[in-house]
């Protein structure tokens, strides 16, 4: 599409920092401003927010963060009800409200999509007014979430399903680039790959895992070294993006609590994991979660309790005293110091332990942008 090649430089200009914070879906309206200020202070420039389709106040859920994001200077990425309702595993019904669950159709199919047309058109109209092309903060709306597999007997891939979702957005007046994420770098719906392909493709990465019972134990092979190679194979013409990059872990009933989850993915995990991603020349990085908040009402699924602190850089009570907040800000400042040079940098060597350093315990991968190396 013509607008894709036109707007990609604009998006890269806005994303001078390739770090995204997420989410506001679990936060009372009156406290959103405080959280956004914490994002901005951490030098984050692009915030992702997810919303549950079961909300009866979708307009308020969207208008408030849109307004505050504009005033604070943040770009806003939305994963909203006008796409597939699945938002994440720890929400009630995964994001599917009761009224939609009662419909006897197979989810994530063209037949099912039509039941969300009315909701999509109304919420999509709010988003359309706040697009970056209209002077608003919204960029890169995410149309689906982890559509990477299906149960036996269900057709996969169903490209018409993606076409229909994208049509809902376009019919509501949204003209900006679409984004999607795989549950792993499998290459589904990369640009030009299949009918219904998105403009910006990304995937998840949770290298440390979720076992908060043993916060000091990491899996030796958890930090992958082939993300750049997979990106160059699957979608080399677009910026490399990790849409869900581990920022903590959810807590379960009878578990050790959010303190252990914060310790499992702490500032040391950030230093190792995020710098590993920087070595791939990552251009868009979404930390899940930067702020988790609280499961108000029936928002959480039965496997977790009221707190969705997630051991994130911003605690449930909105404090920023965890050292991992300072580490996240340090990483952001590190990237911003390179300016546009980082966004055009590519790895120049394979990361082999012992190369460039005098120990086999470290692997270093140089990046280079023109004559600038770092």
C-alpha positions as CSV (number, residue, x, y, z in Angstrom):
1,X,0.0,0.0,0.0
2,X,1.2,3.5,-0.8
3,X,0.6,4.8,2.7
4,X,2.9,2.1,4.2
5,X,6.0,3.3,2.4
6,X,5.1,6.9,3.0
7,X,4.5,6.6,6.8
8,X,7.3,4.2,7.8
9,X,9.9,7.1,7.9
10,X,7.4,9.1,10.0
11,X,6.9,6.3,12.4
12,X,10.6,5.8,12.8
13,X,11.0,9.5,13.5
14,X,8.4,9.3,16.2
15,X,10.0,6.2,17.7
16,X,13.3,7.9,18.6
17,X,13.3,5.5,21.5
18,X,12.4,1.9,20.6
19,X,10.8,1.1,23.9
20,X,7.1,0.8,24.6
21,X,5.3,0.8,27.9
22,X,2.1,-1.2,28.5
23,X,-0.8,-1.1,29.7
24,X,-3.6,1.1,31.1
25,X,-6.5,-1.4,30.9
26,X,-6.2,-2.2,34.6
27,X,-5.9,1.4,35.9
28,X,-8.7,3.7,37.3
29,X,-9.1,6.8,35.1
30,X,-8.2,9.2,37.8
31,X,-4.7,7.7,38.2
32,X,-3.7,7.3,34.6
33,X,-1.9,10.6,34.5
34,X,0.5,9.6,37.3
35,X,1.4,6.4,35.4
36,X,2.0,8.2,32.1
37,X,4.3,10.7,33.9
38,X,6.3,7.8,35.2
39,X,6.6,6.4,31.6
40,X,7.7,9.8,30.3
41,X,10.3,10.2,33.1
42,X,11.7,6.8,32.2
43,X,12.4,8.3,28.7
44,X,9.7,6.1,27.1
45,X,8.1,7.7,24.1
46,X,5.6,5.2,22.9
47,X,3.1,3.5,25.1
48,X,1.0,0.4,24.4
49,X,-2.4,0.0,26.1
50,X,-4.9,-2.9,26.1
51,X,-8.6,-2.7,26.7
52,X,-11.2,-5.4,27.5
53,X,-14.1,-5.8,25.1
54,X,-16.4,-6.3,28.1
55,X,-16.0,-2.7,29.2
56,X,-19.2,-0.7,28.9
57,X,-17.2,2.6,28.9
58,X,-15.0,2.1,25.9
59,X,-15.2,5.8,24.9
60,X,-13.9,6.9,28.3
61,X,-11.3,4.2,28.4
62,X,-9.9,5.5,25.1
63,X,-10.5,9.3,25.3
64,X,-8.7,9.8,28.6
65,X,-5.3,8.1,27.7
66,X,-5.5,9.7,24.3
67,X,-5.9,13.2,25.8
68,X,-3.2,12.6,28.5
69,X,-0.8,11.0,26.0
70,X,-1.0,14.1,23.8
71,X,-0.4,16.5,26.7
72,X,2.6,14.5,28.1
73,X,4.1,13.8,24.6
74,X,3.7,10.1,24.4
75,X,2.7,8.1,21.3
76,X,0.0,5.6,22.0
77,X,-0.4,2.1,20.6
78,X,-3.8,0.6,21.2
79,X,-4.9,-3.1,21.3
80,X,-8.6,-2.4,21.5
81,X,-12.0,-4.0,21.0
82,X,-12.1,-3.2,17.4
83,X,-9.9,-6.1,16.6
84,X,-9.9,-9.7,17.9
85,X,-11.0,-9.6,21.6
86,X,-8.2,-11.9,22.8
87,X,-5.9,-9.5,24.6
88,X,-3.9,-11.7,27.0
89,X,-4.2,-14.9,29.0
90,X,-4.5,-13.3,32.4
91,X,-7.8,-11.4,31.7
92,X,-11.3,-12.7,32.2
93,X,-12.1,-14.8,29.2
94,X,-8.8,-13.7,27.6
95,X,-10.7,-10.6,26.6
96,X,-13.8,-12.2,25.3
97,X,-16.9,-10.8,27.0
98,X,-19.8,-12.9,28.0
99,X,-22.1,-11.6,25.3
100,X,-19.6,-12.7,22.6
101,X,-18.8,-16.1,24.3
102,X,-22.5,-17.0,24.0
103,X,-22.4,-16.8,20.2
104,X,-22.2,-20.3,18.8
105,X,-19.5,-19.6,16.2
106,X,-15.8,-20.5,15.9
107,X,-13.7,-17.6,17.2
108,X,-11.1,-16.0,15.0
109,X,-13.0,-16.7,11.8
110,X,-14.7,-14.3,9.3
111,X,-18.1,-15.5,10.4
112,X,-17.3,-14.5,14.0
113,X,-15.9,-11.1,13.1
114,X,-19.2,-9.7,11.9
115,X,-20.6,-9.9,15.5
116,X,-18.1,-7.1,16.5
117,X,-18.9,-4.8,13.6
118,X,-21.0,-2.3,15.7
119,X,-18.5,-2.1,18.5
120,X,-15.6,-1.8,16.1
121,X,-17.2,1.0,14.1
122,X,-18.0,3.1,17.2
123,X,-14.6,2.6,19.0
124,X,-12.7,2.8,15.7
125,X,-14.2,6.2,15.1
126,X,-12.7,7.5,18.3
127,X,-9.3,6.1,17.4
128,X,-9.5,7.6,13.9
129,X,-9.8,11.1,15.2
130,X,-6.7,10.6,17.3
131,X,-4.4,9.2,14.6
132,X,-1.0,10.7,14.1
133,X,-2.1,11.8,10.7
134,X,-4.8,13.9,12.4
135,X,-2.3,15.4,15.0
136,X,-3.2,12.8,17.7
137,X,-0.9,10.4,19.5
138,X,-2.1,7.0,18.1
139,X,0.4,5.1,15.9
140,X,0.7,1.4,15.0
141,X,-2.7,0.0,16.2
142,X,-2.4,-3.7,16.8
143,X,-5.1,-5.7,15.0
144,X,-4.5,-9.1,16.5
145,X,-2.6,-10.8,19.3
146,X,-0.7,-14.1,19.1
147,X,-2.8,-15.6,16.2
148,X,-0.1,-18.3,15.7
149,X,-1.9,-21.6,16.0
150,X,-5.4,-23.2,16.1
151,X,-7.1,-26.3,17.6
152,X,-7.4,-29.4,15.6
153,X,-10.2,-29.1,13.1
154,X,-10.0,-25.3,12.8
155,X,-8.5,-23.9,9.7
156,X,-5.1,-22.1,10.2
157,X,-4.0,-19.8,8.7
158,X,-7.3,-18.0,7.9
159,X,-6.1,-15.0,5.9
160,X,-9.7,-13.8,5.3
161,X,-10.1,-13.4,9.0
162,X,-7.2,-10.8,9.0
163,X,-8.7,-9.1,5.9
164,X,-12.0,-8.7,7.7
165,X,-10.4,-7.3,10.8
166,X,-8.4,-4.8,8.8
167,X,-11.5,-3.9,7.0
168,X,-13.2,-3.0,10.2
169,X,-10.4,-0.5,11.0
170,X,-10.3,1.0,7.6
171,X,-14.1,1.4,7.4
172,X,-13.9,3.3,10.7
173,X,-11.5,5.8,9.1
174,X,-8.1,4.5,10.3
175,X,-5.4,4.9,7.7
176,X,-2.2,4.4,9.6
177,X,0.1,1.4,9.7
178,X,-1.1,-1.9,11.2
179,X,1.0,-4.0,13.6
180,X,0.7,-7.6,14.7
181,X,2.6,-10.0,16.9
182,X,3.3,-13.7,16.8
183,X,3.6,-15.8,19.9
184,X,7.1,-16.6,18.6
185,X,9.1,-15.5,15.5
186,X,7.2,-17.8,13.1
187,X,6.7,-15.2,10.3
188,X,2.9,-15.3,10.1
189,X,1.4,-12.3,8.2
190,X,4.7,-10.6,7.6
191,X,4.4,-7.8,5.0
192,X,3.7,-9.1,1.5
193,X,3.7,-12.7,2.8
194,X,0.0,-13.5,2.5
195,X,-3.4,-11.9,2.0
196,X,-4.2,-9.8,5.0
197,X,-0.5,-9.2,5.9
198,X,0.2,-6.3,8.3
199,X,2.6,-3.4,7.8
200,X,4.8,-4.0,10.9
201,X,5.4,-7.5,12.1
202,X,6.7,-8.5,15.5
203,X,6.7,-11.3,18.0
204,X,6.9,-12.2,21.7
205,X,10.0,-13.0,23.8
206,X,9.8,-14.1,27.5
207,X,13.3,-15.5,28.0
208,X,13.4,-15.8,31.8
209,X,10.0,-17.5,32.2
210,X,7.4,-17.2,34.9
211,X,8.5,-19.4,37.8
212,X,8.7,-16.8,40.6
213,X,9.3,-19.6,43.2
214,X,12.9,-19.7,42.1
215,X,13.8,-16.1,41.2
216,X,17.5,-16.6,41.0
217,X,17.4,-19.4,38.4
218,X,17.5,-18.6,34.7
219,X,17.4,-21.2,31.9
220,X,20.8,-21.3,30.3
221,X,19.5,-21.4,26.7
222,X,16.7,-18.9,27.2
223,X,18.5,-16.0,25.5
224,X,18.3,-16.7,21.8
225,X,20.9,-15.5,19.4
226,X,19.1,-15.9,16.1
227,X,16.4,-13.2,16.3
228,X,18.2,-10.9,13.8
229,X,18.7,-13.8,11.3
230,X,15.0,-14.7,11.6
231,X,14.0,-11.1,11.1
232,X,16.2,-10.8,8.0
233,X,14.6,-14.0,6.6
234,X,11.0,-13.1,7.4
235,X,10.6,-9.4,7.2
236,X,13.9,-7.6,6.3
237,X,12.3,-4.5,4.8
238,X,10.7,-3.3,8.0
239,X,12.0,-2.4,11.5
240,X,12.7,-5.4,13.8
241,X,10.1,-5.4,16.5
242,X,9.4,-7.4,19.7
243,X,5.9,-6.6,20.7
244,X,5.9,-8.4,24.0
245,X,9.3,-8.4,25.6
246,X,9.4,-9.7,29.1
247,X,9.3,-7.1,31.8
248,X,8.3,-9.3,34.8
249,X,5.9,-12.1,35.6
250,X,2.3,-12.6,36.8
251,X,1.7,-14.1,40.2
252,X,-0.6,-17.1,40.9
253,X,-2.6,-18.2,43.9
254,X,-0.4,-19.7,46.7
255,X,2.7,-18.3,44.9
256,X,5.5,-16.3,46.5
257,X,4.0,-12.9,45.6
258,X,5.0,-10.0,43.3
259,X,8.3,-9.4,45.2
260,X,9.7,-12.7,44.0
261,X,8.4,-11.9,40.5
262,X,10.2,-8.6,40.5
263,X,13.3,-10.3,41.7
264,X,13.1,-13.0,38.9
265,X,13.1,-10.4,36.2
266,X,15.1,-7.7,38.0
267,X,17.5,-5.1,36.8
268,X,20.1,-7.8,36.1
269,X,17.7,-9.6,33.8
270,X,17.0,-6.3,32.1
271,X,20.7,-5.7,31.5
272,X,21.2,-9.1,29.9
273,X,18.0,-9.6,28.0
274,X,17.5,-6.1,26.6
275,X,21.1,-5.6,25.6
276,X,20.8,-9.0,23.8
277,X,17.9,-7.4,21.9
278,X,19.8,-4.2,21.2
279,X,22.5,-6.4,19.6
280,X,19.9,-7.4,17.0
281,X,19.2,-3.8,16.1
282,X,15.7,-3.9,17.5
283,X,13.7,-0.8,16.5
284,X,10.5,-1.3,18.4
285,X,10.5,-2.9,21.8
286,X,7.4,-3.3,24.0
287,X,8.1,-4.2,27.6
288,X,5.3,-6.4,29.0
289,X,4.6,-5.2,31.6
290,X,5.9,-1.7,32.3
291,X,2.9,-1.2,34.6
292,X,0.4,-3.9,35.4
293,X,-1.8,-2.4,38.0
294,X,-4.8,-4.0,39.7
295,X,-7.5,-6.4,38.5
296,X,-10.5,-4.4,39.3
297,X,-13.9,-6.2,39.5
298,X,-13.8,-9.3,37.4
299,X,-11.0,-8.2,35.0
300,X,-8.6,-11.0,36.0
301,X,-8.9,-14.6,35.1
302,X,-9.4,-17.2,37.9
303,X,-5.8,-18.3,38.0
304,X,-4.5,-15.0,39.4
305,X,-5.5,-12.7,42.2
306,X,-6.4,-9.0,42.5
307,X,-2.9,-7.7,42.1
308,X,-1.4,-7.5,38.6
309,X,1.8,-5.9,39.8
310,X,3.7,-8.3,37.5
311,X,7.0,-7.4,39.2
312,X,7.1,-4.6,36.6
313,X,9.3,-1.5,36.6
314,X,6.4,0.6,38.0
315,X,4.8,-1.1,41.0
316,X,1.1,-1.6,41.4
317,X,1.0,1.4,43.8
318,X,2.6,3.5,41.0
319,X,5.9,3.9,42.9
320,X,9.2,3.7,40.9
321,X,11.5,2.6,43.7
322,X,12.5,-0.7,42.1
323,X,16.0,-0.6,40.7
324,X,14.7,-2.1,37.5
325,X,12.9,1.2,36.8
326,X,16.2,3.1,36.9
327,X,17.8,0.4,34.7
328,X,15.0,0.7,32.2
329,X,15.6,4.5,32.1
330,X,19.4,3.9,31.8
331,X,18.8,1.6,28.8
332,X,16.5,4.2,27.2
333,X,19.0,7.0,27.7
334,X,21.7,4.7,26.2
335,X,19.7,4.2,23.0
336,X,18.7,7.9,22.7
337,X,22.3,9.0,22.9
338,X,22.8,7.4,19.5
339,X,19.8,9.2,17.9
340,X,18.9,8.1,14.4
341,X,22.1,6.2,14.0
342,X,20.8,3.3,16.2
343,X,17.6,3.0,14.2
344,X,19.6,2.3,11.0
345,X,22.3,0.1,12.6
346,X,22.7,-3.5,11.7
347,X,24.8,-6.3,13.3
348,X,28.2,-6.6,11.7
349,X,29.5,-9.8,13.2
350,X,28.1,-13.0,14.8
351,X,28.0,-13.0,18.6
352,X,30.5,-15.7,19.5
353,X,31.6,-16.1,23.1
354,X,35.1,-14.7,23.5
355,X,35.1,-12.5,20.4
356,X,36.1,-8.9,21.1
357,X,36.6,-9.7,24.8
358,X,39.1,-11.8,26.8
359,X,36.6,-14.2,28.4
360,X,34.5,-17.0,27.0
361,X,31.6,-16.0,29.3
362,X,30.7,-13.0,27.2
363,X,29.4,-12.6,23.7
364,X,29.7,-9.2,22.0
365,X,27.8,-8.3,18.8
366,X,28.9,-4.9,17.2
367,X,26.3,-2.7,15.5
368,X,27.2,-0.3,12.7
369,X,25.4,2.5,10.9
370,X,27.4,3.9,8.1
371,X,30.7,5.1,9.5
372,X,29.3,5.0,13.1
373,X,30.0,1.9,15.1
374,X,28.9,1.0,18.6
